[in-house]
Amino acid sequence: MTQGFRKSILFPITLMFAGVVAFFLFLYVTGHDPDEKPLTLIHWIIGGALIGPGFGYLVQWRQGRDRTKL
């Protein structure tokens, strides 16, 4: 069952959603208010590190789907 879930589109979407939630939780815990001051480079790097794996799995899913169409 988990192998089927990892091959579905829901896995990368779930990872991206969890990354966004984790990033906002990080901003909340650190007390950063984007309305008062903009995000710094380190905030963007942390956000990318949390959200990025979902995009990687999405690319893998798309490549695997394109290969099966051939």
PDB file as gemmi writes it, atoms N, CA and C in Angstrom:
CRYST1    1.000    1.000    1.000  90.00  90.00  90.00 P 1                      
ATOM      1  N   MET A   1       0.822  -1.193   0.000  1.00  0.00           N  
ATOM      2  CA  MET A   1       0.000   0.000   0.000  1.00  0.00           C  
ATOM      3  C   MET A   1       0.868   1.261   0.000  1.00  0.00           C  
ATOM      4  N   THR A   2       1.929   1.298   0.816  1.00  0.00           N  
ATOM      5  CA  THR A   2       2.756   2.502   0.859  1.00  0.00           C  
ATOM      6  C   THR A   2       3.497   2.705  -0.447  1.00  0.00           C  
ATOM      7  N   GLN A   3       3.858   1.636  -1.134  1.00  0.00           N  
ATOM      8  CA  GLN A   3       4.530   1.766  -2.425  1.00  0.00           C  
ATOM      9  C   GLN A   3       3.588   2.407  -3.436  1.00  0.00           C  
ATOM     10  N   GLY A   4       2.318   2.062  -3.396  1.00  0.00           N  
ATOM     11  CA  GLY A   4       1.336   2.662  -4.294  1.00  0.00           C  
ATOM     12  C   GLY A   4       1.107   4.125  -3.970  1.00  0.00           C  
ATOM     13  N   PHE A   5       1.110   4.462  -2.683  1.00  0.00           N  
ATOM     14  CA  PHE A   5       0.925   5.857  -2.284  1.00  0.00           C  
ATOM     15  C   PHE A   5       2.114   6.707  -2.714  1.00  0.00           C  
ATOM     16  N   ARG A   6       3.323   6.159  -2.615  1.00  0.00           N  
ATOM     17  CA  ARG A   6       4.511   6.913  -3.021  1.00  0.00           C  
ATOM     18  C   ARG A   6       4.553   7.153  -4.518  1.00  0.00           C  
ATOM     19  N   LYS A   7       3.891   6.330  -5.283  1.00  0.00           N  
ATOM     20  CA  LYS A   7       3.875   6.511  -6.733  1.00  0.00           C  
ATOM     21  C   LYS A   7       2.715   7.395  -7.186  1.00  0.00           C  
ATOM     22  N   SER A   8       1.809   7.739  -6.280  1.00  0.00           N  
ATOM     23  CA  SER A   8       0.663   8.552  -6.668  1.00  0.00           C  
ATOM     24  C   SER A   8       1.004  10.041  -6.571  1.00  0.00           C  
ATOM     25  N   ILE A   9       0.153  10.856  -7.129  1.00  0.00           N  
ATOM     26  CA  ILE A   9       0.345  12.309  -7.119  1.00  0.00           C  
ATOM     27  C   ILE A   9       0.117  12.882  -5.719  1.00  0.00           C  
ATOM     28  N   LEU A  10      -0.584  12.152  -4.866  1.00  0.00           N  
ATOM     29  CA  LEU A  10      -0.875  12.661  -3.522  1.00  0.00           C  
ATOM     30  C   LEU A  10       0.374  12.779  -2.652  1.00  0.00           C  
ATOM     31  N   PHE A  11       1.370  11.947  -2.895  1.00  0.00           N  
ATOM     32  CA  PHE A  11       2.578  11.984  -2.076  1.00  0.00           C  
ATOM     33  C   PHE A  11       3.339  13.299  -2.217  1.00  0.00           C  
ATOM     34  N   PRO A  12       3.662  13.764  -3.446  1.00  0.00           N  
ATOM     35  CA  PRO A  12       4.355  15.056  -3.544  1.00  0.00           C  
ATOM     36  C   PRO A  12       3.501  16.228  -3.084  1.00  0.00           C  
ATOM     37  N   ILE A  13       2.200  16.165  -3.327  1.00  0.00           N  
ATOM     38  CA  ILE A  13       1.332  17.252  -2.873  1.00  0.00           C  
ATOM     39  C   ILE A  13       1.299  17.291  -1.355  1.00  0.00           C  
ATOM     40  N   THR A  14       1.250  16.134  -0.723  1.00  0.00           N  
ATOM     41  CA  THR A  14       1.270  16.067   0.739  1.00  0.00           C  
ATOM     42  C   THR A  14       2.585  16.606   1.287  1.00  0.00           C  
ATOM     43  N   LEU A  15       3.700  16.257   0.641  1.00  0.00           N  
ATOM     44  CA  LEU A  15       5.001  16.769   1.089  1.00  0.00           C  
ATOM     45  C   LEU A  15       5.092  18.286   0.962  1.00  0.00           C  
ATOM     46  N   MET A  16       4.604  18.830  -0.145  1.00  0.00           N  
ATOM     47  CA  MET A  16       4.642  20.284  -0.323  1.00  0.00           C  
ATOM     48  C   MET A  16       3.754  20.983   0.692  1.00  0.00           C  
ATOM     49  N   PHE A  17       2.572  20.450   0.918  1.00  0.00           N  
ATOM     50  CA  PHE A  17       1.660  21.035   1.901  1.00  0.00           C  
ATOM     51  C   PHE A  17       2.256  20.979   3.305  1.00  0.00           C  
ATOM     52  N   ALA A  18       2.857  19.845   3.653  1.00  0.00           N  
ATOM     53  CA  ALA A  18       3.490  19.715   4.964  1.00  0.00           C  
ATOM     54  C   ALA A  18       4.677  20.670   5.100  1.00  0.00           C  
ATOM     55  N   GLY A  19       5.420  20.890   4.010  1.00  0.00           N  
ATOM     56  CA  GLY A  19       6.532  21.834   4.032  1.00  0.00           C  
ATOM     57  C   GLY A  19       6.073  23.256   4.261  1.00  0.00           C  
ATOM     58  N   VAL A  20       4.976  23.640   3.624  1.00  0.00           N  
ATOM     59  CA  VAL A  20       4.425  24.990   3.818  1.00  0.00           C  
ATOM     60  C   VAL A  20       3.953  25.167   5.255  1.00  0.00           C  
ATOM     61  N   VAL A  21       3.273  24.163   5.773  1.00  0.00           N  
ATOM     62  CA  VAL A  21       2.799  24.226   7.160  1.00  0.00           C  
ATOM     63  C   VAL A  21       3.982  24.300   8.119  1.00  0.00           C  
ATOM     64  N   ALA A  22       5.017  23.507   7.881  1.00  0.00           N  
ATOM     65  CA  ALA A  22       6.203  23.528   8.743  1.00  0.00           C  
ATOM     66  C   ALA A  22       6.908  24.882   8.667  1.00  0.00           C  
ATOM     67  N   PHE A  23       6.948  25.500   7.486  1.00  0.00           N  
ATOM     68  CA  PHE A  23       7.587  26.807   7.337  1.00  0.00           C  
ATOM     69  C   PHE A  23       6.827  27.874   8.117  1.00  0.00           C  
ATOM     70  N   PHE A  24       5.499  27.879   8.015  1.00  0.00           N  
ATOM     71  CA  PHE A  24       4.728  28.853   8.780  1.00  0.00           C  
ATOM     72  C   PHE A  24       4.812  28.586  10.277  1.00  0.00           C  
ATOM     73  N   LEU A  25       4.897  27.334  10.654  1.00  0.00           N  
ATOM     74  CA  LEU A  25       5.098  27.004  12.070  1.00  0.00           C  
ATOM     75  C   LEU A  25       6.453  27.502  12.542  1.00  0.00           C  
ATOM     76  N   PHE A  26       7.471  27.366  11.705  1.00  0.00           N  
ATOM     77  CA  PHE A  26       8.800  27.890  12.027  1.00  0.00           C  
ATOM     78  C   PHE A  26       8.751  29.403  12.222  1.00  0.00           C  
ATOM     79  N   LEU A  27       8.072  30.103  11.318  1.00  0.00           N  
ATOM     80  CA  LEU A  27       7.952  31.557  11.460  1.00  0.00           C  
ATOM     81  C   LEU A  27       7.210  31.932  12.734  1.00  0.00           C  
ATOM     82  N   TYR A  28       6.184  31.174  13.075  1.00  0.00           N  
ATOM     83  CA  TYR A  28       5.417  31.436  14.291  1.00  0.00           C  
ATOM     84  C   TYR A  28       6.259  31.202  15.543  1.00  0.00           C  
ATOM     85  N   VAL A  29       6.984  30.100  15.564  1.00  0.00           N  
ATOM     86  CA  VAL A  29       7.792  29.757  16.747  1.00  0.00           C  
ATOM     87  C   VAL A  29       8.917  30.766  16.950  1.00  0.00           C  
ATOM     88  N   THR A  30       9.516  31.225  15.857  1.00  0.00           N  
ATOM     89  CA  THR A  30      10.600  32.199  15.983  1.00  0.00           C  
ATOM     90  C   THR A  30      10.084  33.615  16.204  1.00  0.00           C  
ATOM     91  N   GLY A  31       8.783  33.814  16.072  1.00  0.00           N  
ATOM     92  CA  GLY A  31       8.200  35.117  16.336  1.00  0.00           C  
ATOM     93  C   GLY A  31       8.393  36.112  15.211  1.00  0.00           C  
ATOM     94  N   HIS A  32       8.625  35.634  14.005  1.00  0.00           N  
ATOM     95  CA  HIS A  32       8.839  36.530  12.864  1.00  0.00           C  
ATOM     96  C   HIS A  32       7.497  36.968  12.288  1.00  0.00           C  
ATOM     97  N   ASP A  33       7.334  38.288  12.116  1.00  0.00           N  
ATOM     98  CA  ASP A  33       6.120  38.828  11.510  1.00  0.00           C  
ATOM     99  C   ASP A  33       6.476  39.440  10.157  1.00  0.00           C  
ATOM    100  N   PRO A  34       6.080  38.811   9.053  1.00  0.00           N  
ATOM    101  CA  PRO A  34       6.431  39.338   7.729  1.00  0.00           C  
ATOM    102  C   PRO A  34       5.855  40.724   7.449  1.00  0.00           C  
ATOM    103  N   ASP A  35       4.809  41.125   8.173  1.00  0.00           N  
ATOM    104  CA  ASP A  35       4.258  42.463   7.987  1.00  0.00           C  
ATOM    105  C   ASP A  35       5.177  43.544   8.548  1.00  0.00           C  
ATOM    106  N   GLU A  36       5.937  43.212   9.582  1.00  0.00           N  
ATOM    107  CA  GLU A  36       6.828  44.189  10.204  1.00  0.00           C  
ATOM    108  C   GLU A  36       8.155  44.316   9.469  1.00  0.00           C  
ATOM    109  N   LYS A  37       8.717  43.189   9.065  1.00  0.00           N  
ATOM    110  CA  LYS A  37       9.976  43.208   8.311  1.00  0.00           C  
ATOM    111  C   LYS A  37       9.981  42.044   7.334  1.00  0.00           C  
ATOM    112  N   PRO A  38      10.608  42.235   6.168  1.00  0.00           N  
ATOM    113  CA  PRO A  38      10.582  41.170   5.155  1.00  0.00           C  
ATOM    114  C   PRO A  38      11.405  39.956   5.583  1.00  0.00           C  
ATOM    115  N   LEU A  39      11.143  38.858   4.897  1.00  0.00           N  
ATOM    116  CA  LEU A  39      11.894  37.633   5.169  1.00  0.00           C  
ATOM    117  C   LEU A  39      13.339  37.816   4.722  1.00  0.00           C  
ATOM    118  N   THR A  40      14.243  37.282   5.499  1.00  0.00           N  
ATOM    119  CA  THR A  40      15.662  37.359   5.163  1.00  0.00           C  
ATOM    120  C   THR A  40      16.041  36.173   4.280  1.00  0.00           C  
ATOM    121  N   LEU A  41      17.274  36.185   3.814  1.00  0.00           N  
ATOM    122  CA  LEU A  41      17.748  35.100   2.956  1.00  0.00           C  
ATOM    123  C   LEU A  41      17.690  33.757   3.678  1.00  0.00           C  
ATOM    124  N   ILE A  42      18.023  33.734   4.951  1.00  0.00           N  
ATOM    125  CA  ILE A  42      18.001  32.472   5.697  1.00  0.00           C  
ATOM    126  C   ILE A  42      16.572  31.929   5.812  1.00  0.00           C  
ATOM    127  N   HIS A  43      15.594  32.812   5.925  1.00  0.00           N  
ATOM    128  CA  HIS A  43      14.201  32.354   5.963  1.00  0.00           C  
ATOM    129  C   HIS A  43      13.806  31.716   4.627  1.00  0.00           C  
ATOM    130  N   TRP A  44      14.233  32.327   3.524  1.00  0.00           N  
ATOM    131  CA  TRP A  44      13.930  31.764   2.210  1.00  0.00           C  
ATOM    132  C   TRP A  44      14.625  30.419   2.015  1.00  0.00           C  
ATOM    133  N   ILE A  45      15.837  30.284   2.524  1.00  0.00           N  
ATOM    134  CA  ILE A  45      16.560  29.015   2.406  1.00  0.00           C  
ATOM    135  C   ILE A  45      15.866  27.925   3.212  1.00  0.00           C  
ATOM    136  N   ILE A  46      15.460  28.261   4.423  1.00  0.00           N  
ATOM    137  CA  ILE A  46      14.749  27.281   5.260  1.00  0.00           C  
ATOM    138  C   ILE A  46      13.425  26.898   4.617  1.00  0.00           C  
ATOM    139  N   GLY A  47      12.698  27.871   4.088  1.00  0.00           N  
ATOM    140  CA  GLY A  47      11.434  27.577   3.399  1.00  0.00           C  
ATOM    141  C   GLY A  47      11.646  26.676   2.200  1.00  0.00           C  
ATOM    142  N   GLY A  48      12.686  26.946   1.424  1.00  0.00           N  
ATOM    143  CA  GLY A  48      12.982  26.098   0.270  1.00  0.00           C  
ATOM    144  C   GLY A  48      13.373  24.686   0.669  1.00  0.00           C  
ATOM    145  N   ALA A  49      14.100  24.573   1.770  1.00  0.00           N  
ATOM    146  CA  ALA A  49      14.501  23.241   2.243  1.00  0.00           C  
ATOM    147  C   ALA A  49      13.299  22.436   2.733  1.00  0.00           C  
ATOM    148  N   LEU A  50      12.299  23.121   3.262  1.00  0.00           N  
ATOM    149  CA  LEU A  50      11.112  22.417   3.751  1.00  0.00           C  
ATOM    150  C   LEU A  50      10.136  22.067   2.625  1.00  0.00           C  
ATOM    151  N   ILE A  51      10.035  22.936   1.632  1.00  0.00           N  
ATOM    152  CA  ILE A  51       9.068  22.737   0.559  1.00  0.00           C  
ATOM    153  C   ILE A  51       9.683  21.977  -0.618  1.00  0.00           C  
ATOM    154  N   GLY A  52      10.988  22.096  -0.818  1.00  0.00           N  
ATOM    155  CA  GLY A  52      11.677  21.535  -1.972  1.00  0.00           C  
ATOM    156  C   GLY A  52      11.526  20.046  -2.202  1.00  0.00           C  
ATOM    157  N   PRO A  53      11.584  19.200  -1.183  1.00  0.00           N  
ATOM    158  CA  PRO A  53      11.453  17.753  -1.444  1.00  0.00           C  
ATOM    159  C   PRO A  53      10.143  17.380  -2.136  1.00  0.00           C  
ATOM    160  N   GLY A  54       9.085  18.089  -1.844  1.00  0.00           N  
ATOM    161  CA  GLY A  54       7.817  17.826  -2.530  1.00  0.00           C  
ATOM    162  C   GLY A  54       7.921  18.092  -4.017  1.00  0.00           C  
ATOM    163  N   PHE A  55       8.617  19.170  -4.400  1.00  0.00           N  
ATOM    164  CA  PHE A  55       8.809  19.456  -5.813  1.00  0.00           C  
ATOM    165  C   PHE A  55       9.682  18.388  -6.471  1.00  0.00           C  
ATOM    166  N   GLY A  56      10.680  17.889  -5.760  1.00  0.00           N  
ATOM    167  CA  GLY A  56      11.529  16.821  -6.301  1.00  0.00           C  
ATOM    168  C   GLY A  56      10.735  15.564  -6.585  1.00  0.00           C  
ATOM    169  N   TYR A  57       9.870  15.175  -5.656  1.00  0.00           N  
ATOM    170  CA  TYR A  57       9.033  13.998  -5.875  1.00  0.00           C  
ATOM    171  C   TYR A  57       8.023  14.237  -6.988  1.00  0.00           C  
ATOM    172  N   LEU A  58       7.552  15.493  -7.130  1.00  0.00           N  
ATOM    173  CA  LEU A  58       6.624  15.811  -8.203  1.00  0.00           C  
ATOM    174  C   LEU A  58       7.295  15.653  -9.567  1.00  0.00           C  
ATOM    175  N   VAL A  59       8.549  16.066  -9.671  1.00  0.00           N  
ATOM    176  CA  VAL A  59       9.295  15.905 -10.928  1.00  0.00           C  
ATOM    177  C   VAL A  59       9.505  14.418 -11.220  1.00  0.00           C  
ATOM    178  N   GLN A  60       9.863  13.643 -10.192  1.00  0.00           N  
ATOM    179  CA  GLN A  60      10.035  12.198 -10.390  1.00  0.00           C  
ATOM    180  C   GLN A  60       8.730  11.545 -10.828  1.00  0.00           C  
ATOM    181  N   TRP A  61       7.629  11.962 -10.218  1.00  0.00           N  
ATOM    182  CA  TRP A  61       6.332  11.396 -10.578  1.00  0.00           C  
ATOM    183  C   TRP A  61       6.008  11.715 -12.025  1.00  0.00           C  
ATOM    184  N   ARG A  62       6.267  12.947 -12.437  1.00  0.00           N  
ATOM    185  CA  ARG A  62       5.969  13.362 -13.813  1.00  0.00           C  
ATOM    186  C   ARG A  62       6.835  12.593 -14.813  1.00  0.00           C  
ATOM    187  N   GLN A  63       8.127  12.424 -14.511  1.00  0.00           N  
ATOM    188  CA  GLN A  63       9.001  11.680 -15.415  1.00  0.00           C  
ATOM    189  C   GLN A  63       8.572  10.225 -15.517  1.00  0.00           C  
ATOM    190  N   GLY A  64       8.188   9.632 -14.407  1.00  0.00           N  
ATOM    191  CA  GLY A  64       7.711   8.253 -14.435  1.00  0.00           C  
ATOM    192  C   GLY A  64       6.417   8.113 -15.212  1.00  0.00           C  
ATOM    193  N   ARG A  65       5.564   9.092 -15.105  1.00  0.00           N  
ATOM    194  CA  ARG A  65       4.301   9.080 -15.839  1.00  0.00           C  
ATOM    195  C   ARG A  65       4.558   9.260 -17.335  1.00  0.00           C  
ATOM    196  N   ASP A  66       5.496  10.124 -17.689  1.00  0.00           N  
ATOM    197  CA  ASP A  66       5.815  10.319 -19.102  1.00  0.00           C  
ATOM    198  C   ASP A  66       6.434   9.070 -19.719  1.00  0.00           C  
ATOM    199  N   ARG A  67       7.228   8.345 -18.951  1.00  0.00           N  
ATOM    200  CA  ARG A  67       7.851   7.112 -19.461  1.00  0.00           C  
ATOM    201  C   ARG A  67       6.829   6.026 -19.720  1.00  0.00           C  
ATOM    202  N   THR A  68       5.776   5.968 -18.910  1.00  0.00           N  
ATOM    203  CA  THR A  68       4.770   4.920 -19.091  1.00  0.00           C  
ATOM    204  C   THR A  68       3.884   5.197 -20.288  1.00  0.00           C  
ATOM    205  N   LYS A  69       3.814   6.451 -20.739  1.00  0.00           N  
ATOM    206  CA  LYS A  69       3.010   6.774 -21.911  1.00  0.00           C  
ATOM    207  C   LYS A  69       3.673   6.327 -23.215  1.00  0.00           C  
ATOM    208  N   LEU A  70       4.981   6.194 -23.191  1.00  0.00           N  
ATOM    209  CA  LEU A  70       5.702   5.819 -24.421  1.00  0.00           C  
ATOM    210  C   LEU A  70       5.426   4.431 -24.849  1.00  0.00           C  
TER     211      LEU A  70                                                      
END                                                                             
